[in-house]
């Protein structure tokens, strides 16, 4: 599932807010089955994207990342 979502954790450059939001949007689209929500579902769709983006940012900020093995 969600094969199109790129890995956001990187040793060299942190993910940007735009990358995190794009991944959250892709996830909500995949889970909901809607590429674009109807007007009736716009608010819940946008709220879900915001919550998932926030949780993703929290996760990425909290991960302990070891340096790459050489």
C-alpha distance (Angstrom), angle and dihedral (degrees) to the residues before:
residue distance angle dihedral
X1 . . .
X2 3.80 . .
X3 3.78 94.9 .
X4 3.80 90.1 162.1
X5 3.79 94.6 63.6
X6 3.78 108.9 101.6
X7 3.77 124.1 -138.1
X8 3.80 107.8 -97.0
X9 3.80 99.1 -169.5
X10 3.78 110.7 91.9
X11 3.79 130.6 165.8
X12 3.78 94.5 -138.8
X13 3.80 107.6 36.6
X14 3.79 128.4 26.5
X15 3.79 119.1 -130.3
X16 3.77 115.4 -95.2
X17 3.79 123.8 -126.4
X18 3.81 88.4 -110.3
X19 3.82 92.0 54.5
X20 3.80 91.6 48.3
X21 3.80 92.2 49.2
X22 3.82 91.8 47.2
X23 3.81 90.5 52.8
X24 3.81 90.8 47.9
X25 3.80 90.8 50.0
X26 3.80 91.4 49.3
X27 3.81 90.0 50.0
X28 3.82 93.9 49.9
X29 3.79 90.8 47.1
X30 3.79 91.0 51.5
X31 3.80 96.1 45.2
X32 3.81 95.6 43.2
X33 3.79 94.8 42.6
X34 3.81 90.7 -132.4
X35 3.80 121.1 115.2
X36 3.81 86.6 -166.3
X37 3.80 124.5 12.4
X38 3.78 123.0 -125.4
X39 3.79 118.5 -112.4
X40 3.81 87.9 -100.1
X41 3.81 91.4 58.0
X42 3.82 100.5 35.1
X43 3.83 95.8 100.4
X44 3.81 96.1 49.3
X45 3.80 91.2 42.3
X46 3.82 92.4 52.2
X47 3.81 91.8 44.0
X48 3.80 90.7 52.5
X49 3.82 91.3 50.4
X50 3.82 90.4 50.3
X51 3.82 93.6 48.7
X52 3.79 93.1 47.1
X53 3.81 92.0 46.9
X54 3.80 89.7 51.1
X55 3.81 92.5 48.4
X56 3.81 90.0 47.7
X57 3.80 92.4 50.6
X58 3.82 89.9 48.6
X59 3.79 90.6 50.0
X60 3.79 94.1 49.1
X61 3.82 91.5 46.2
X62 3.82 91.6 50.4
X63 3.80 100.5 46.0
X64 3.77 117.7 109.6
X65 3.77 103.7 -135.4
X66 3.77 118.4 -163.9
X67 3.79 119.4 -152.0
X68 3.80 114.6 -94.3
X69 3.80 117.1 -90.5
X70 3.76 116.1 -110.0
